[in-house]
């Protein structure tokens, strides 16, 4: 074990009344300090700013409007990181605040710069405290999610992938994934997740993710070689238990389905448009890992320039791939009328396949 990303949800950081769960967070930082003593690098993705800000501003309930959530984030983020900083100093750690928006992921250069910055912080033995920059975000803070990430679950998965972490631990108020809402009759915890059918319950109080979002985020990380564990952050020393191999939470085994660039294309980009392909082109892409030629395209959606990331849709409007298009959208229709043209519009080295035959 070389590198660990820990994500703590609002239900772990905040008390039942919405206040800051200071004792629980203190124990978590102390545990991270002990793990650092094993020679393991740790990054912490923490929710809670909106909930803490709501309490500071005296709002009676969790806000539903974007501007109110941004105001709460502004009031709560300083308090959140200040408390983390005081704890880090107590346990001999140096905290570094990192606030991110979806633009930091969908822009390839910023994505690589982010990796370099986080890498340098780890080399300097700092503990990065990562959160969405909700104060200036718009799409990210919406309750319905966003194109790249709409909650810290997916953000933590993208960070873990960006840094090549060995393990992502997502701490919540439940001790793993259940096949039905925990507490219901007959509900069983899934020890190793392999596409199991799950009856999702309600989104946890104060948070935006819910178990469905956690599973989706876990699969994003697992598909790029990062093992994921969803476990309870309300129990004592959850990280130590996981690292020591105790049967805790639900494990998502790592796979090597996508390399880093294809993972970025698949999960960290916002397509500028779409190319609809026929069944022949679909088979060539999915089965033979071929490039996408103009003759396989039946329609062009949206307006984009050469070098843009685009979705590739089959005739049923299902996104089967995402890649970098070599031509402007306005010239592609003319290329479709020249079936003898061999130059690929989306080269196989610049495409991520999102489906299986």
Backbone torsions as a table, in degrees:
resi	resn	phi	psi	omega
1	UNK	NA	122.1	-177.9
2	UNK	-113.8	-39.7	-172.5
3	UNK	-141.6	132.2	-176.4
4	UNK	-126.6	133.2	171.4
5	UNK	-110.1	128.9	180.0
6	UNK	-115.3	127.5	175.2
7	UNK	-113.8	125.9	177.3
8	UNK	-113.3	129.6	-178.1
9	UNK	-85.0	169.8	178.6
10	UNK	-57.3	-37.1	-178.2
11	UNK	-67.1	-17.6	177.0
12	UNK	-92.5	-42.2	-176.9
13	UNK	-72.9	-35.4	-175.1
14	UNK	-102.9	152.2	173.9
15	UNK	-78.5	174.2	179.4
16	UNK	-60.9	-29.6	-179.2
17	UNK	-88.2	4.7	178.7
18	UNK	94.3	-10.7	178.2
19	UNK	-75.0	173.3	-176.6
20	UNK	-77.9	126.2	178.5
21	UNK	-82.9	72.8	-169.6
22	UNK	-61.5	-42.3	-179.2
23	UNK	-63.3	-43.4	-179.1
24	UNK	-63.5	-43.6	-179.6
25	UNK	-68.5	-36.9	177.9
26	UNK	-60.7	-43.9	178.0
27	UNK	-62.9	-37.1	-180.0
28	UNK	-65.1	-46.4	179.5
29	UNK	-64.2	-38.2	176.5
30	UNK	-61.8	-41.1	179.2
31	UNK	-66.5	-39.5	177.3
32	UNK	-61.8	-39.4	177.5
33	UNK	-60.4	-42.7	179.0
34	UNK	-65.6	-38.3	178.5
35	UNK	-66.7	-38.8	176.4
36	UNK	-60.0	-32.0	177.8
37	UNK	-65.6	-17.4	176.2
38	UNK	-83.9	-1.4	-177.9
39	UNK	88.7	16.1	-178.8
40	UNK	-99.8	129.4	175.5
41	UNK	-77.5	140.9	-176.3
42	UNK	-131.2	136.5	169.8
43	UNK	-120.8	139.8	-176.8
44	UNK	-116.9	120.8	173.7
45	UNK	-103.3	116.3	-171.6
46	UNK	-123.2	127.7	169.2
47	UNK	-85.9	-178.6	172.3
48	UNK	117.5	-14.7	-175.2
49	UNK	-63.5	-42.2	-178.3
50	UNK	-65.2	-43.7	-179.8
51	UNK	-63.5	-43.0	179.1
52	UNK	-67.8	-39.8	178.4
53	UNK	-64.5	-36.9	176.7
54	UNK	-58.7	-43.7	178.8
55	UNK	-64.9	-42.3	-178.9
56	UNK	-64.1	-36.3	-177.6
57	UNK	-86.8	-5.9	176.5
58	UNK	76.0	22.7	177.7
59	UNK	-76.5	139.0	-173.3
60	UNK	-74.6	-19.7	-177.2
61	UNK	-149.9	169.9	179.1
62	UNK	-63.7	125.6	-177.0
63	UNK	-68.7	150.4	179.3
64	UNK	-110.4	-16.1	179.7
65	UNK	-89.2	150.9	-179.0
66	UNK	-61.0	-45.9	-175.8
67	UNK	-65.2	-36.6	177.9
68	UNK	-68.5	-38.9	177.7
69	UNK	-67.2	-35.9	176.3
70	UNK	-65.0	-40.5	178.4
71	UNK	-63.8	-42.3	178.0
72	UNK	-64.3	-39.5	178.4
73	UNK	-62.5	-41.8	179.7
74	UNK	-62.9	-39.6	-179.0
75	UNK	-75.8	-30.4	-174.1
76	UNK	-94.0	-26.4	-174.4
77	UNK	-63.9	-41.9	179.0
78	UNK	-61.5	-43.5	179.8
79	UNK	-65.3	-39.3	-179.0
80	UNK	-63.0	-51.5	-176.7
81	UNK	-71.8	-29.7	177.8
82	UNK	-64.5	-40.1	178.6
83	UNK	-68.0	-42.5	177.0
84	UNK	-60.1	-41.7	-178.6
85	UNK	-63.2	-42.6	179.6
86	UNK	-64.6	-37.6	177.8
87	UNK	-68.7	-41.4	-179.9
88	UNK	-60.8	-42.3	178.5
89	UNK	-63.4	-38.2	179.3
90	UNK	-61.0	-37.0	-177.0
91	UNK	-103.5	18.0	173.4
92	UNK	77.1	25.0	179.2
93	UNK	-110.5	157.3	175.3
94	UNK	-111.5	117.5	-176.7
95	UNK	-89.2	146.5	177.3
96	UNK	-137.0	117.4	-179.2
97	UNK	-78.5	132.0	177.3
98	UNK	-131.3	111.1	179.0
99	UNK	-105.3	129.7	-172.3
100	UNK	-125.5	151.5	170.5
101	UNK	-123.5	173.3	-177.8
102	UNK	-63.9	-26.8	178.4
103	UNK	-62.8	-27.1	179.2
104	UNK	-69.9	-14.0	179.3
105	UNK	-107.1	-43.1	-173.7
106	UNK	-74.1	-23.2	173.7
107	UNK	-86.7	118.1	-173.3
108	UNK	-59.3	-41.7	-179.0
109	UNK	-65.1	-44.2	178.0
110	UNK	-65.8	-34.8	177.6
111	UNK	-60.4	-44.0	179.2
112	UNK	-71.6	-37.0	177.1
113	UNK	-64.5	-37.5	177.0
114	UNK	-60.4	-44.3	178.9
115	UNK	-59.8	-42.3	-179.0
116	UNK	-65.0	-40.5	179.9
117	UNK	-65.7	-47.8	179.8
118	UNK	-63.6	-38.8	177.6
119	UNK	-60.5	-43.3	-179.9
120	UNK	-66.4	-38.7	176.8
121	UNK	-60.7	-40.3	178.6
122	UNK	-67.1	-38.2	177.8
123	UNK	-63.3	-31.8	178.5
124	UNK	-85.9	9.7	176.8
125	UNK	61.2	36.5	176.2
126	UNK	-95.6	158.4	174.1
127	UNK	-105.3	102.9	177.3
128	UNK	-66.8	127.2	174.7
129	UNK	-104.8	107.8	-168.6
130	UNK	-109.2	139.3	177.2
131	UNK	-154.7	161.7	170.8
132	UNK	-66.2	145.1	175.0
133	UNK	-84.8	72.0	-174.0
134	UNK	-63.2	-21.9	-177.6
135	UNK	-65.6	-33.1	-178.7
136	UNK	-113.1	-7.2	-179.3
137	UNK	-74.2	156.1	175.4
138	UNK	-123.6	-67.7	-179.6
139	UNK	-60.4	-39.5	-174.1
140	UNK	-64.0	-31.9	-173.3
141	UNK	-87.7	-8.7	-179.7
142	UNK	-64.0	145.1	-176.4
143	UNK	-67.9	-20.1	-179.3
144	UNK	-91.1	5.3	176.1
145	UNK	91.2	-174.2	-176.2
146	UNK	-143.4	174.4	-175.7
147	UNK	-68.1	-37.2	179.4
148	UNK	-99.1	-58.4	172.8
149	UNK	-147.8	142.9	179.5
150	UNK	-122.1	7.7	178.9
151	UNK	-162.3	167.6	-177.2
152	UNK	-74.5	-12.7	174.9
153	UNK	-62.8	-54.3	179.5
154	UNK	-66.7	-37.0	176.5
155	UNK	-57.6	-44.7	-179.7
156	UNK	-63.7	-36.2	178.3
157	UNK	-66.0	-40.8	179.1
158	UNK	-68.5	-37.5	177.0
159	UNK	-65.1	-45.1	-179.7
160	UNK	-60.5	-39.8	179.4
161	UNK	-71.4	-43.1	-179.7
162	UNK	-58.0	-37.3	-176.8
163	UNK	-95.6	-0.6	-178.4
164	UNK	63.2	42.5	-179.6
165	UNK	-66.9	154.7	175.9
166	UNK	-84.4	-31.1	-174.3
167	UNK	-147.6	137.9	171.1
168	UNK	-117.2	122.9	176.6
169	UNK	-110.9	120.8	179.3
170	UNK	-106.3	110.9	-176.1
171	UNK	-96.9	127.6	-177.7
172	UNK	-133.2	-164.8	178.6
173	UNK	-96.4	7.2	174.2
174	UNK	-124.2	154.8	-173.1
175	UNK	-93.3	37.9	176.4
176	UNK	133.5	-171.3	179.2
177	UNK	-92.2	129.2	177.4
178	UNK	-109.8	154.3	179.2
179	UNK	-75.7	-8.1	174.8
180	UNK	-150.9	163.9	-179.6
181	UNK	-52.6	128.8	179.8
182	UNK	-53.1	137.9	-179.0
183	UNK	98.4	-18.8	176.9
184	UNK	-79.0	155.1	-176.9
185	UNK	-60.9	127.0	176.1
186	UNK	83.0	0.9	-179.8
187	UNK	-66.8	133.6	-177.6
188	UNK	-125.1	140.2	177.3
189	UNK	-76.0	134.6	177.3
190	UNK	-88.3	118.3	-176.5
191	UNK	-76.6	-43.0	177.5
192	UNK	-128.1	117.6	-175.5
193	UNK	-83.9	131.2	178.9
194	UNK	-142.3	50.9	-179.9
195	UNK	80.9	22.1	-177.7
196	UNK	-61.2	148.6	175.7
197	UNK	-77.0	127.9	-175.9
198	UNK	-125.8	134.0	172.7
199	UNK	-92.6	102.8	-173.2
200	UNK	-76.1	142.1	175.4
201	UNK	-93.1	-158.7	-179.3
202	UNK	-76.8	157.4	173.8
203	UNK	-64.3	139.2	-178.2
204	UNK	-61.8	152.4	-174.9
205	UNK	-58.5	133.9	174.5
206	UNK	78.1	-16.7	-176.3
207	UNK	-98.9	174.9	-179.5
208	UNK	-117.1	-11.4	-171.2
209	UNK	-83.1	-63.8	-172.2
210	UNK	75.1	167.1	-175.4
211	UNK	-67.3	-33.3	179.0
212	UNK	-61.3	-42.3	178.1
213	UNK	-66.1	-37.3	179.5
214	UNK	-64.7	-42.0	178.9
215	UNK	-63.9	-44.3	178.5
216	UNK	-60.3	-43.8	179.0
217	UNK	-66.0	-40.4	178.9
218	UNK	-61.3	-38.3	179.0
219	UNK	-68.7	-34.2	175.9
220	UNK	-59.5	-47.4	-179.4
221	UNK	-70.0	-43.9	-178.3
222	UNK	-61.6	-34.3	-179.4
223	UNK	-69.6	-6.4	177.2
224	UNK	-120.0	20.3	172.5
225	UNK	91.0	13.6	178.0
226	UNK	-105.4	121.0	175.0
227	UNK	-71.9	143.2	-177.1
228	UNK	-127.2	141.2	172.3
229	UNK	-129.0	126.0	172.0
230	UNK	-100.2	121.1	-173.9
231	UNK	-145.4	174.5	-179.5
232	UNK	-82.7	132.0	174.0
233	UNK	-95.3	4.6	179.2
234	UNK	-91.3	-11.6	179.0
235	UNK	-89.2	160.3	-179.8
236	UNK	-72.6	134.7	173.3
237	UNK	51.0	53.5	-178.0
238	UNK	-66.5	-35.1	-178.2
239	UNK	-68.2	-43.4	178.9
240	UNK	-61.4	-41.6	178.8
241	UNK	-59.5	-42.7	-179.4
242	UNK	-66.9	-46.8	-178.4
243	UNK	-65.6	-28.7	179.0
244	UNK	-84.6	2.6	174.8
245	UNK	83.3	14.9	177.9
246	UNK	-72.6	145.9	-178.4
247	UNK	-70.8	85.8	-174.8
248	UNK	-123.8	134.5	173.2
249	UNK	69.0	-158.0	179.0
250	UNK	-119.2	129.3	-177.0
251	UNK	-98.2	135.4	170.9
252	UNK	-110.9	104.5	-177.1
253	UNK	-63.2	146.2	179.5
254	UNK	-77.0	146.4	173.4
255	UNK	-128.2	173.4	178.8
256	UNK	-120.0	43.6	-176.2
257	UNK	-69.0	-33.3	-174.8
258	UNK	-132.1	138.4	170.8
259	UNK	-79.0	178.9	-172.0
260	UNK	-64.2	-41.0	-178.2
261	UNK	-68.1	-43.5	179.1
262	UNK	-67.1	-33.0	175.9
263	UNK	-64.4	-40.8	177.0
264	UNK	-61.4	-45.1	179.1
265	UNK	-60.2	-43.3	-173.8
266	UNK	-72.0	-38.4	-167.3
267	UNK	-121.4	-17.8	-172.8
268	UNK	-114.8	12.9	-178.6
269	UNK	-117.1	160.2	174.1
270	UNK	-117.2	109.0	-177.1
271	UNK	-59.2	138.1	178.2
272	UNK	-84.8	-15.0	-179.8
273	UNK	-172.1	-164.9	-177.6
274	UNK	-147.5	150.5	173.5
275	UNK	-118.9	124.2	177.4
276	UNK	-93.6	131.3	-175.2
277	UNK	-120.0	156.6	177.5
278	UNK	-81.4	175.3	-175.3
279	UNK	-65.7	-31.4	177.8
280	UNK	-64.6	-44.6	178.0
281	UNK	-66.9	-37.8	177.9
282	UNK	-58.2	-47.8	179.8
283	UNK	-62.7	-41.0	179.8
284	UNK	-62.4	-40.8	179.9
285	UNK	-69.7	-49.9	-171.9
286	UNK	-77.0	-43.2	-174.2
287	UNK	-88.6	-40.8	-174.4
288	UNK	-103.9	-1.3	-179.2
289	UNK	54.5	41.2	-177.6
290	UNK	-84.9	170.5	172.1
291	UNK	-79.1	163.9	178.8
292	UNK	-97.4	117.5	-179.9
293	UNK	-95.7	156.8	179.9
294	UNK	-57.6	-33.8	-175.9
295	UNK	-66.8	-16.3	179.8
296	UNK	-90.1	-2.3	-175.7
297	UNK	-95.5	135.9	178.9
298	UNK	-109.4	-20.3	-179.3
299	UNK	-160.4	153.7	177.0
300	UNK	-119.8	130.0	-179.0
301	UNK	-114.9	132.6	176.8
302	UNK	84.7	175.9	178.7
303	UNK	-120.5	124.2	-177.9
304	UNK	-150.5	164.4	-179.3
305	UNK	-106.3	165.5	177.4
306	UNK	-58.3	137.9	-177.9
307	UNK	94.7	-2.7	179.1
308	UNK	-79.9	151.7	172.2
309	UNK	-82.0	131.3	-179.0
310	UNK	-128.7	154.3	171.4
311	UNK	-84.3	147.4	172.9
312	UNK	-113.1	117.5	-176.4
313	UNK	-109.0	144.5	172.9
314	UNK	-86.5	-177.5	-175.2
315	UNK	-67.0	-13.8	178.1
316	UNK	-95.1	8.6	178.1
317	UNK	69.9	23.0	176.9
318	UNK	-94.2	130.4	177.7
319	UNK	-71.8	116.2	-178.4
320	UNK	-104.8	-17.7	-177.8
321	UNK	-160.5	167.8	176.3
322	UNK	-145.3	132.2	-177.0
323	UNK	-157.7	-179.5	-178.1
324	UNK	-96.2	120.7	-177.8
325	UNK	-87.9	136.3	-175.9
326	UNK	-85.4	-10.1	-175.2
327	UNK	-127.4	158.2	172.9
328	UNK	-68.0	150.4	179.4
329	UNK	-61.5	-32.2	-175.0
330	UNK	-71.5	-20.0	-178.6
331	UNK	-98.6	-12.0	-175.9
332	UNK	-64.4	-42.1	179.2
333	UNK	-54.1	-38.1	178.5
334	UNK	-67.0	-35.0	179.3
335	UNK	-70.3	-31.0	178.5
336	UNK	-64.8	-25.8	-179.6
337	UNK	-84.9	0.3	178.8
338	UNK	-119.3	77.1	-174.3
339	UNK	-60.3	-17.9	-179.7
340	UNK	-80.9	-9.6	-179.1
341	UNK	-68.6	127.5	-172.8
342	UNK	-97.5	-19.0	-175.3
343	UNK	-63.9	129.8	-179.0
344	UNK	-72.6	139.4	173.3
345	UNK	-78.3	-39.3	175.4
346	UNK	-126.9	111.0	-177.5
347	UNK	-73.7	149.0	-177.1
348	UNK	-62.8	-22.6	176.9
349	UNK	-79.6	-10.4	-177.4
350	UNK	-118.6	32.6	-176.7
351	UNK	-138.3	143.8	175.1
352	UNK	-117.6	122.7	179.0
353	UNK	-83.1	129.2	-173.8
354	UNK	-106.1	3.0	-176.7
355	UNK	-140.6	167.9	175.6
356	UNK	-121.9	149.5	-179.6
357	UNK	-70.3	NA	NA
